[in-house]
């Protein structure tokens, strides 16, 4: 994806989601350099395609149906629909809001995506999202309305890696902490917390492709991987079905339509072709702005001050990893300390290191990242609440659309970040099993 506005954080965990959001921008104006796993432009990286000049990030996400439940076709150059209303048919609700009761373990969704520029002109593309939970995903984009024309780009997620390929160019591969793949929204696990904190507001019920869906208004498009309350001029209306899948979304920025996303085909029992989730290319080295994710022994404590977690019932450990990322402060200092009487530059400080334990249970996941405070991921939300975690002290709970997060500092200079498809209550309970390794 082209780099989008606000790509200034150094948080590696959300690169997957931000990459997916950026890729959907169908801009035709200013090109931008791609960012590395921590948000900084990658030296010598090839130029990506333009970023759309609209205020809001766009939307799309998905998972759906028990089989292919419908196909919606439109002409190759569909006319712009500048209404800010969703197009799904209104239905009378029965028994309150529609609940998310049957999240799938894998799915395929095809979307028609219309991105609007400042003048209201729309650019239409077709996106196909393939997800194999909890960690694998493949998103592809084609020009034009469904079924789409020329291929534009592909984004592939597997455990700990993301591959970004523009058609005609080599793959750009980056190591990332494991988590939900780009395009996979996990409101099946987080919806109650989002509603409780008024980050989602329940609205009407609609029907699309023969499936009922509940509309929720929030402050940002779901795929931005960030959450905020809606305002009168900046909001996104997303219609989510009983499988927790988004059927349609309309994003409004500064009172104007920014993006319209509509599912045209859904399959909850897809037969994925061989190699769909295979990575192509070589990961960017840490010296060029990439990251390293190396599996290490999970049976022994990797360092002093390490906190061991007992996973929830039904969860199995996938692995323990050492995550090494560039030190942006050291890199900046190195670039400014060249001696006027010598041609050498101060050697950069060692990369920042943290440890990542990965657990899974069917389609669910739990990722525990910890390390010295300097390597702590930056929070992607200021909407969190403080929670009392007893012996661990005060923690902070951040609800999200790709999973919930709980951050605590059990000792001076040390952080523990728990993120996954668990509710706030469940994450709090799990945090109580943390114990200092011997």
C-alpha positions as CSV (number, residue, x, y, z in Angstrom):
1,X,0.0,0.0,0.0
2,X,1.0,3.5,-0.4
3,X,2.0,5.2,2.8
4,X,-0.8,7.1,4.4
5,X,-1.0,10.2,6.5
6,X,-0.1,9.8,10.1
7,X,2.4,7.0,9.5
8,X,4.7,8.4,12.2
9,X,4.5,5.8,15.0
10,X,7.3,3.3,15.7
11,X,4.8,0.6,16.7
12,X,5.6,-2.6,14.9
13,X,2.5,-4.5,16.0
14,X,0.1,-2.5,13.8
15,X,2.2,-2.5,10.6
16,X,0.0,-5.4,9.4
17,X,-3.2,-3.4,9.7
18,X,-1.8,-0.1,8.6
19,X,-0.3,-1.8,5.5
20,X,-3.7,-3.1,4.6
21,X,-5.3,0.3,5.1
22,X,-2.7,2.0,3.0
23,X,-2.9,-0.5,0.2
24,X,-6.6,0.4,-0.2
25,X,-6.0,4.0,-1.0
26,X,-6.6,4.4,-4.7
27,X,-4.9,7.8,-4.9
28,X,-3.7,9.4,-8.1
29,X,-1.6,12.3,-6.6
30,X,1.5,12.4,-4.3
31,X,3.7,9.4,-4.1
32,X,5.3,8.5,-0.8
33,X,8.2,6.4,0.4
34,X,7.2,3.1,2.0
35,X,7.8,2.8,5.7
36,X,9.6,0.1,7.5
37,X,8.1,-1.9,10.3
38,X,8.4,1.0,12.7
39,X,7.1,3.8,10.6
40,X,10.3,5.4,9.3
41,X,11.0,5.6,5.6
42,X,13.1,2.7,4.4
43,X,16.5,3.9,2.9
44,X,16.6,3.2,-0.8
45,X,13.1,1.6,-0.9
46,X,11.2,1.7,-4.1
47,X,8.4,4.2,-4.5
48,X,4.9,2.9,-4.0
49,X,1.8,4.1,-5.7
50,X,0.1,7.4,-4.7
51,X,-1.8,8.0,-1.5
52,X,-5.3,9.4,-1.8
53,X,-5.7,12.9,-0.5
54,X,-8.7,12.3,1.8
55,X,-8.8,13.0,5.5
56,X,-9.9,9.6,6.7
57,X,-8.5,6.2,6.3
58,X,-10.7,4.0,4.4
59,X,-12.4,0.8,5.2
60,X,-12.8,-2.8,4.5
61,X,-12.4,-5.9,6.4
62,X,-14.2,-9.1,6.5
63,X,-15.3,-12.5,7.1
64,X,-18.6,-14.0,6.3
65,X,-21.2,-16.7,5.3
66,X,-21.5,-20.4,5.4
67,X,-20.8,-20.7,1.7
68,X,-20.7,-18.3,-1.2
69,X,-24.0,-16.6,-0.5
70,X,-24.2,-14.1,-3.3
71,X,-22.5,-12.1,-6.0
72,X,-23.1,-8.5,-6.8
73,X,-21.9,-7.3,-10.2
74,X,-21.6,-3.7,-11.4
75,X,-20.3,-2.2,-14.6
76,X,-16.6,-1.7,-15.1
77,X,-16.8,2.0,-14.3
78,X,-19.6,2.4,-11.8
79,X,-21.0,5.8,-11.2
80,X,-20.2,7.5,-7.9
81,X,-22.7,7.3,-5.1
82,X,-22.0,10.3,-2.9
83,X,-24.7,9.5,-0.3
84,X,-23.4,8.9,3.1
85,X,-26.0,6.3,3.8
86,X,-25.4,2.6,3.7
87,X,-27.0,0.8,0.8
88,X,-28.2,-2.4,2.6
89,X,-31.9,-2.8,2.9
90,X,-33.3,-1.7,6.3
91,X,-34.9,-4.5,8.3
92,X,-36.9,-4.4,11.5
93,X,-34.8,-5.7,14.4
94,X,-36.1,-8.5,16.6
95,X,-34.9,-9.1,20.1
96,X,-32.4,-6.3,20.3
97,X,-29.1,-5.8,18.6
98,X,-27.8,-8.6,16.4
99,X,-25.2,-10.6,18.3
100,X,-22.0,-12.1,16.9
101,X,-22.5,-15.8,17.5
102,X,-20.7,-17.8,14.9
103,X,-17.3,-16.4,13.9
104,X,-15.6,-18.5,11.2
105,X,-12.2,-20.0,11.3
106,X,-11.5,-19.1,7.7
107,X,-13.3,-17.1,5.0
108,X,-13.1,-15.3,1.7
109,X,-14.8,-12.0,1.0
110,X,-14.8,-9.9,-2.2
111,X,-15.5,-6.2,-1.8
112,X,-16.2,-3.3,-4.2
113,X,-14.3,-0.3,-2.8
114,X,-15.0,3.3,-3.9
115,X,-12.5,5.9,-2.7
116,X,-13.5,9.5,-3.0
117,X,-11.2,12.5,-3.6
118,X,-11.8,16.1,-2.4
119,X,-14.0,16.8,-5.3
120,X,-16.3,13.8,-4.7
121,X,-14.9,11.8,-7.7
122,X,-14.7,8.1,-7.0
123,X,-12.1,5.5,-7.9
124,X,-13.4,2.0,-7.9
125,X,-11.4,-1.2,-7.2
126,X,-12.1,-4.8,-6.3
127,X,-10.5,-6.4,-3.2
128,X,-10.4,-10.0,-2.2
129,X,-9.7,-10.9,1.4
130,X,-8.7,-14.5,2.3
131,X,-8.2,-15.3,6.0
132,X,-7.1,-18.5,7.8
133,X,-7.3,-17.7,11.4
134,X,-5.6,-16.9,13.6
135,X,-2.5,-15.7,11.8
136,X,-2.7,-16.1,8.0
137,X,-4.1,-13.7,5.5
138,X,-3.9,-12.7,1.8
139,X,-5.4,-9.5,0.4
140,X,-5.3,-8.7,-3.3
141,X,-6.5,-5.7,-5.3
142,X,-7.7,-5.3,-8.9
143,X,-8.5,-2.2,-10.8
144,X,-12.2,-1.5,-11.5
145,X,-15.5,-2.8,-10.2
146,X,-16.0,-6.5,-9.5
147,X,-14.9,-8.9,-10.8
148,X,-12.0,-6.5,-11.4
149,X,-9.4,-6.0,-14.1
150,X,-5.7,-5.6,-13.9
151,X,-4.0,-6.8,-10.7
152,X,-2.6,-3.9,-8.6
153,X,-1.1,-5.4,-5.4
154,X,-1.0,-8.3,-3.0
155,X,-0.5,-8.4,0.8
156,X,0.3,-11.7,2.5
157,X,0.5,-12.3,6.2
158,X,1.9,-15.4,7.9
159,X,3.1,-15.9,11.5
160,X,5.6,-13.1,12.1
161,X,5.9,-11.8,8.6
162,X,4.2,-9.6,6.1
163,X,4.8,-9.4,2.3
164,X,3.8,-6.4,0.3
165,X,3.9,-6.7,-3.5
166,X,3.0,-4.2,-6.2
167,X,2.3,-5.8,-9.5
168,X,5.5,-5.8,-11.6
169,X,7.8,-5.3,-8.5
170,X,9.6,-7.6,-6.1
171,X,8.0,-8.4,-2.8
172,X,8.8,-6.2,0.2
173,X,9.0,-8.6,3.2
174,X,9.0,-7.4,6.8
175,X,9.2,-9.2,10.1
176,X,6.4,-8.3,12.6
177,X,5.1,-9.5,15.9
178,X,2.5,-12.3,15.3
179,X,-1.1,-11.2,15.6
180,X,-4.3,-10.9,13.6
181,X,-3.5,-10.7,9.8
182,X,-4.2,-7.5,7.9
183,X,-7.9,-7.3,6.9
184,X,-9.1,-9.6,9.8
185,X,-11.4,-7.7,12.1
186,X,-12.0,-9.5,15.4
187,X,-15.1,-7.8,16.8
188,X,-16.3,-11.3,17.7
189,X,-14.0,-10.9,20.7
190,X,-14.0,-7.2,21.3
191,X,-17.5,-5.9,20.5
192,X,-18.8,-5.8,24.0
193,X,-15.8,-3.7,25.2
194,X,-16.1,-1.3,22.3
195,X,-19.8,-0.8,23.1
196,X,-19.1,-0.5,26.8
197,X,-16.6,2.4,26.2
198,X,-18.9,4.1,23.7
199,X,-16.4,3.6,20.9
200,X,-19.1,1.8,19.0
201,X,-22.7,3.1,19.0
202,X,-25.5,0.8,18.0
203,X,-27.7,2.0,15.2
204,X,-30.1,0.4,12.7
205,X,-30.2,-3.2,11.3
206,X,-29.8,-3.9,7.5
207,X,-29.6,-6.7,5.1
208,X,-27.1,-7.4,2.3
209,X,-26.4,-10.5,0.3
210,X,-29.3,-12.2,2.1
211,X,-27.6,-11.7,5.5
212,X,-28.7,-9.4,8.3
213,X,-26.1,-7.1,9.8
214,X,-26.1,-4.6,12.7
215,X,-24.9,-1.1,12.0
216,X,-22.4,0.4,14.4
217,X,-21.1,4.0,14.3
218,X,-17.5,4.6,15.3
219,X,-14.9,7.3,14.9
220,X,-12.5,5.7,12.4
221,X,-12.7,3.1,9.6
222,X,-12.3,-0.4,11.0
223,X,-9.2,-1.3,9.0
224,X,-7.3,1.6,10.5
225,X,-6.8,-0.6,13.5
226,X,-7.4,2.4,15.7
227,X,-10.6,3.3,17.6
228,X,-12.2,6.6,18.7
229,X,-15.7,7.9,19.4
230,X,-17.6,9.1,16.4
231,X,-18.3,12.8,15.9
232,X,-20.9,14.6,13.8
233,X,-18.4,15.2,11.0
234,X,-16.0,12.3,11.3
235,X,-17.3,8.8,11.6
236,X,-17.7,5.4,10.0
237,X,-20.9,3.3,9.8
238,X,-20.1,-0.4,9.6
239,X,-22.7,-3.1,9.2
240,X,-21.5,-6.3,10.9
241,X,-23.3,-9.7,10.6
242,X,-23.8,-12.5,13.1
243,X,-20.4,-14.0,12.0
244,X,-18.6,-10.8,13.0
245,X,-18.0,-9.9,9.4
246,X,-18.3,-6.5,7.9
247,X,-20.7,-6.5,4.9
248,X,-20.6,-2.8,4.3
249,X,-19.0,0.4,5.5
250,X,-19.2,4.1,4.8
251,X,-16.5,6.4,6.0
252,X,-17.1,10.2,6.4
253,X,-14.4,12.7,7.0
254,X,-15.0,16.4,7.7
255,X,-18.6,15.9,6.7
256,X,-17.8,14.4,3.3
257,X,-17.9,10.9,2.0
258,X,-14.4,9.4,2.0
259,X,-14.9,5.7,1.3
260,X,-17.6,3.2,0.6
261,X,-16.9,-0.5,0.9
262,X,-19.5,-3.2,0.0
263,X,-19.2,-7.0,0.1
264,X,-20.2,-8.6,-3.2
265,X,-19.2,-12.2,-2.5
266,X,-18.8,-14.2,0.7
267,X,-17.5,-17.7,1.4
268,X,-17.1,-19.1,4.9
269,X,-15.9,-22.5,3.6
270,X,-13.3,-21.5,1.1
271,X,-10.9,-24.0,-0.6
272,X,-7.7,-22.1,-0.5
273,X,-5.3,-22.9,-3.4
274,X,-1.8,-24.1,-2.5
275,X,0.7,-21.4,-1.9
276,X,-1.9,-18.7,-1.2
277,X,-0.3,-17.8,2.1
278,X,3.3,-18.4,1.0
279,X,5.7,-15.5,1.3
280,X,7.9,-14.4,-1.6
281,X,11.1,-12.5,-1.2
282,X,13.7,-11.9,1.6
283,X,12.9,-10.0,4.8
284,X,14.4,-6.5,4.9
285,X,17.6,-6.6,7.1
286,X,17.6,-4.7,10.4
287,X,20.4,-2.5,9.1
288,X,18.0,-1.3,6.4
289,X,15.1,-0.5,8.7
290,X,13.6,-4.0,9.0
291,X,13.1,-6.1,12.1
292,X,14.3,-9.5,13.2
293,X,12.0,-12.1,14.8
294,X,13.9,-15.2,15.9
295,X,12.4,-18.2,17.7
296,X,14.0,-19.1,20.9
297,X,13.7,-21.7,23.6
298,X,10.3,-21.4,25.4
299,X,11.3,-23.7,28.2
300,X,13.8,-21.4,29.9
301,X,13.7,-17.7,31.0
302,X,15.5,-15.7,28.3
303,X,16.6,-12.9,30.7
304,X,16.4,-11.6,34.2
305,X,13.2,-9.8,35.1
306,X,11.2,-12.0,32.7
307,X,7.5,-12.6,33.6
308,X,6.1,-16.0,32.8
309,X,2.4,-16.3,31.9
310,X,0.1,-19.3,32.3
311,X,-2.1,-19.3,29.2
312,X,-5.9,-19.6,29.4
313,X,-7.5,-23.0,29.2
314,X,-7.4,-24.4,25.7
315,X,-4.5,-22.2,24.6
316,X,-1.3,-23.8,23.4
317,X,2.0,-22.1,23.0
318,X,3.0,-21.6,19.4
319,X,6.5,-20.3,20.2
320,X,8.7,-17.8,22.0
321,X,10.5,-15.2,19.9
322,X,13.2,-12.6,20.3
323,X,12.1,-9.4,18.5
324,X,14.9,-7.0,17.5
325,X,14.1,-3.6,16.0
326,X,16.2,-0.6,15.0
327,X,16.9,2.0,17.7
328,X,15.5,5.2,16.1
329,X,17.1,7.4,18.8
330,X,20.5,5.8,18.3
331,X,20.2,6.1,14.5
332,X,19.4,9.8,14.8
333,X,22.3,10.4,17.1
334,X,24.7,8.5,14.9
335,X,23.8,10.7,11.9
336,X,24.7,13.8,13.8
337,X,28.0,12.9,15.5
338,X,30.4,12.5,12.6
339,X,33.7,14.0,13.7
340,X,34.8,17.0,11.5
341,X,38.4,15.6,11.5
342,X,37.5,12.1,10.7
343,X,35.4,10.2,8.1
344,X,34.0,7.7,10.7
345,X,30.5,7.9,12.3
346,X,29.7,7.0,15.8
347,X,28.5,3.3,15.7
348,X,24.8,3.0,16.3
349,X,23.5,1.5,19.5
350,X,22.4,-2.1,19.6
351,X,18.8,-2.7,18.3
352,X,16.0,-2.6,20.8
353,X,15.0,-6.1,22.0
354,X,11.8,-7.6,23.5
355,X,10.4,-11.1,23.9
356,X,7.2,-12.4,22.4
357,X,5.2,-15.4,23.5
358,X,2.6,-16.6,21.1
359,X,-0.4,-18.7,22.1
360,X,-3.4,-19.9,20.0
361,X,-6.7,-21.8,20.5
362,X,-8.5,-22.5,17.3
363,X,-9.2,-19.2,15.7
364,X,-8.2,-17.3,18.9
365,X,-4.8,-15.9,19.8
366,X,-2.9,-14.4,22.7
367,X,0.4,-12.6,22.2
368,X,2.5,-11.5,25.2
369,X,5.3,-9.1,24.5
370,X,7.7,-7.8,27.2
371,X,11.0,-6.2,27.7
372,X,12.8,-3.1,28.9
373,X,10.7,0.1,28.7
374,X,12.7,1.5,25.8
375,X,11.4,-1.3,23.6
376,X,7.8,-0.9,24.6
377,X,5.4,-0.5,21.7
378,X,3.7,2.8,21.4
379,X,0.0,2.7,22.1
380,X,-2.2,3.2,19.1
381,X,-5.2,4.5,21.1
382,X,-5.7,7.0,23.8
383,X,-9.2,5.6,24.5
384,X,-8.1,3.1,27.1
385,X,-9.0,2.9,30.8
386,X,-6.9,2.3,33.9
387,X,-7.3,-1.0,35.6
388,X,-6.1,-2.3,39.0
389,X,-4.2,-5.6,38.5
390,X,-3.3,-6.2,42.1
391,X,0.3,-7.3,42.7
392,X,1.2,-6.1,39.2
393,X,0.0,-2.6,39.9
394,X,-2.0,-0.3,37.6
395,X,-2.5,-1.4,34.0
396,X,-4.1,0.1,31.0
397,X,-6.8,-1.6,28.9
398,X,-7.2,-0.6,25.3
399,X,-10.1,-2.0,23.3
400,X,-9.6,-2.6,19.6
401,X,-11.1,-4.0,16.4
402,X,-8.3,-6.5,15.8
403,X,-8.0,-7.6,19.4
404,X,-7.9,-6.1,22.9
405,X,-4.7,-5.0,24.7
406,X,-3.7,-4.8,28.3
407,X,-0.4,-3.1,29.3
408,X,1.2,-3.3,32.7
409,X,4.6,-2.4,34.2
410,X,5.1,-5.0,36.9
411,X,8.6,-3.7,37.7
412,X,10.5,-0.5,37.2
413,X,11.8,-0.2,33.6
414,X,9.9,-3.3,32.4
415,X,6.6,-3.6,30.4
416,X,4.3,-6.5,29.7
417,X,1.8,-6.2,26.8
418,X,-1.0,-8.7,26.4
419,X,-2.9,-8.6,23.2
420,X,-5.4,-11.0,21.7
421,X,-9.0,-12.2,21.0
422,X,-10.0,-12.0,24.7
423,X,-12.4,-9.7,26.5
424,X,-11.2,-7.1,29.0
425,X,-12.3,-9.4,31.9
426,X,-10.5,-12.4,30.4
427,X,-7.3,-10.4,29.8
428,X,-7.4,-9.1,33.3
429,X,-7.8,-12.7,34.6
430,X,-4.9,-13.9,32.5
431,X,-2.6,-11.1,33.7
432,X,-3.1,-12.5,37.2
433,X,-1.1,-15.6,36.2
434,X,2.0,-13.6,35.5
435,X,4.9,-14.6,37.8
436,X,8.5,-13.6,37.9
437,X,10.6,-16.3,36.4
438,X,13.3,-17.8,38.6
